[in-house]
Amino acid sequence: MTDYFKPRERNILFRRIEKLTPEMLSVGKTVNGHQLLGHFNQRLRSLCSNSATTRRGALFYLTIGKLGKWLVFYVTPWPGIMPRSAAQIEKFIGSTPLTTFADDLATFISLLQQFELLCGRNAIKPHPVYGELSQAEWGQYLFLFLDFHLTAFGIHGDYRAPK
């Protein structure tokens, strides 16, 4: 099973992230590398924030959330559609404006460290769709999230751990 918290897999992800450049374009040529970094930061900020998650009912988590988590984590490829319009790209990046690529990369590294600390203390809030996740599930989620987007930019890993 893939897991961000496994040192070997994390190192491979970081080597892939180092290949990201601001002018690099996604496969669909709609998002550049700097915008992708903005998306990473926006997602990590929302996961690490202290504000409450949009809570859904228990029935949602017991049905849709569990089924979706099982499908995404174990069966199907990571779901996602790259944005096509300017409005979709704006939503993809998030509400925080981009600064310089180097500053946004430093923010990304800082947010990853914060995410790791929160997961280590079991202090991360529930995922808005999948609900409560274990540290291993958070590691798998983060790995799949980063892997999906880096692959969409043609930055492939040199291995994929068996599930």
Secondary structure, 3 states (H helix, E strand, C coil): CCCCCCHHHHHHHHHHHHCCCCCCECCCCCCEHHHHHHHHHHHHHHHHCCCCCCCCCHHHHHHHHHHHHHHHHHHCCCCCCCCCCHHHHHHHHCCCCCCCHHHHHHHHHHHHHHHHHHHHCCCCCCECCCECCCHHHHHHHHHHHHHHHHHHCCCCCCCCCCC
